[in-house]
Amino acid sequence: PPTTRKQSQIHRCCLLPAGQPPLLGDPMAMDTSPRLYRRLRKASDISIATTAPSSSKRMRTKEEHSSCCEDKISSLPEEILIMILDKLDARTTVTTTILSKRWLDLPRRSHTFYDLSIYDILPPRYHRLKKIAVETKASYEVVKRTQNLTDICDKYDRYNAIKDRSEQWMRKVRLLTPILQRYERLAMRCYVKRVNAFLLPPDNVQRRSFQKLRLQTFWRPGLDEWFTAAVGRWGVEDLEIVVESPCKQFGFYPLNRCQNVRLKRLLLSNFCHYYGTPPLFFQRLTTITLCKGSSRPHLVYDILRDCLQLVDLRLRDGPYSRAPLHVNFPNSRLKNLQVDNCDIFKIYLTSVPCLETFACRGQPTKLRYGEVPRLRHVSLNFLETGYAYTGEHDLVPRKNTHSLSKFFKGVPPPVEELFLQLRGHQMWMKPTAIISRLNNLKKLFIANVPMDWDTFWIFTLFAAAPYLQSLHVHVCPLSTK
């Protein structure tokens, strides 16, 4: 306890809260010397200065955090945002539609081509695992080819001959399949949002027009909405739909009610119309490309029968078909026909009056010509592997000996330019004469002739073209001597 009057005054002043001056009615405070009061006031100021910044610092960090999380780009004027969008490519422009509602309604520069692929969203690990699965299946197919299965007639016996390798392949595929499917599901969620924001925006969005659109996706139920919106609403002229799954059927008939359909070129892969008559807008198409499951013969017949304005038809990577492909359409305006890697054993060009160019690549195919008065250019690029695949575990051996007359059956075509390329270590040409006379043939180009082949079959082809003006034979130097 204080013993003197001065110590009691100091004690009473120190008991006051920090920063609070002595009470006016207190006589002890009135007697406090100014020097002591100034000293106490300085101490209180120091305590205030040491305690106050903690709260202000917390307020400052909150303001900095809110400023970092704030979308400053969307707060820019629309003129600047439009300038930013004009500098971007078509794919990046589409991804900006899911940022916010304001970015969705902004007008965009009309690009001529948009490529929306699901593989741009899938992570690199998916592609690595997919490559492992494909390589595993390829090694399994190599074992099937190398086995001596020509004397085995039953397909179950052929399967038992390579059963061990098949079980090893299936075991690895079973482990990778659920992982790949999970990546595909996650990628499809993001892909659907992007395409819906691009093709199915609200009605108040500014109308844009583009010439070409490519959609590469996995199968989903709402795929028909994208097709209808692209053709009927946005007026696409060149459309490609690639479905990475087994072939699916779709009725294009709702597009018959659409007006001002400008679609001219169409590519379908594993995506085809229902059996029967194609929709009316198919009649205005000039170029059609059918890939994989979409190139089955009965689907090709429906298109050639009803698409009277069709000029260019291309068939790619078609499945195995035992039935021959008969092209007998006298009213067709088809000028260009390409068959690329389709397992078709026979092609009959019975009646195609306007056909000018025919190209066939893949397994050696028997060709029979009919009424093709305008056919001038023929390109045959054959690769003999020795086997044909009719199913997952069904391997049929093919004949590896062919005659040149196999490619010129029927009425001699009025061909002026012939490009011929025959490849495959299991392929052999019979030196037999060609019955058909190629009187109109003027240019002949034979590419990649192996060095271990004889050239007598070339002279038989030379003898069938009496008016030949140019002959070019290219010998492949990479083949074994």
HELIX and SHEET records of a PDB file:
HELIX    1   1 ARG A    5  CYS A   14  1                                  10    
HELIX    2   2 PRO A   27  MET A   30  1                                   4    
HELIX    3   3 PRO A   34  THR A   51  1                                  18    
HELIX    4   4 PRO A   53  CYS A   69  1                                  17    
HELIX    5   5 GLU A   78  LYS A   87  1                                  10    
HELIX    6   6 ALA A   90  THR A   95  1                                   6    
HELIX    7   7 THR A   96  ILE A   98  5                                   3    
HELIX    8   8 LYS A  101  LEU A  104  1                                   4    
HELIX    9   9 ILE A  118  ASP A  120  5                                   3    
HELIX   10  10 PRO A  124  THR A  146  1                                  23    
HELIX   11  11 LYS A  155  ALA A  161  1                                   7    
HELIX   12  12 LYS A  163  LEU A  199  1                                  37    
HELIX   13  13 LEU A  223  THR A  228  1                                   6    
HELIX   14  14 ALA A  229  ARG A  233  3                                   5    
HELIX   15  15 TYR A  253  ARG A  257  5                                   5    
HELIX   16  16 LEU A  280  ARG A  284  5                                   5    
HELIX   17  17 LYS A  292  SER A  295  5                                   4    
HELIX   18  18 PRO A  297  ASP A  306  1                                  10    
HELIX   19  19 LEU A  404  PHE A  407  5                                   4    
HELIX   20  20 PHE A  456  ALA A  463  1                                   8    
SHEET    1   A12 PHE A 113  SER A 117  0                                        
SHEET    2   A12 LYS A 212  THR A 217  1                                        
SHEET    3   A12 ASP A 238  VAL A 243  1                                        
SHEET    4   A12 ARG A 265  SER A 269  1                                        
SHEET    5   A12 THR A 287  CYS A 291  1                                        
SHEET    6   A12 ASP A 312  ARG A 316  1                                        
SHEET    7   A12 ASN A 336  ASP A 340  1                                        
SHEET    8   A12 THR A 357  GLY A 362  1                                        
SHEET    9   A12 HIS A 377  LEU A 383  1                                        
SHEET   10   A12 GLU A 417  ARG A 423  1                                        
SHEET   11   A12 LYS A 443  PRO A 450  1                                        
SHEET   12   A12 SER A 470  CYS A 476  1                                        
SHEET    1   B 2 LYS A 248  PHE A 250  0                                        
SHEET    2   B 2 PHE A 271  HIS A 273  1                                        
SHEET    1   C 4 LEU A 325  ASN A 328  0                                        
SHEET    2   C 4 LYS A 346  SER A 351  1                                        
SHEET    3   C 4 LYS A 366  GLU A 371  1                                        
SHEET    4   C 4 LYS A 409  GLY A 410  1                                        
SHEET    1   D 2 TYR A 387  TYR A 389  0                                        
SHEET    2   D 2 LEU A 395  PRO A 397 -1                                        
SHEET    1   E 2 THR A 401  SER A 403  0                                        
SHEET    2   E 2 TRP A 428  LYS A 430  1                                        
END                                                                             
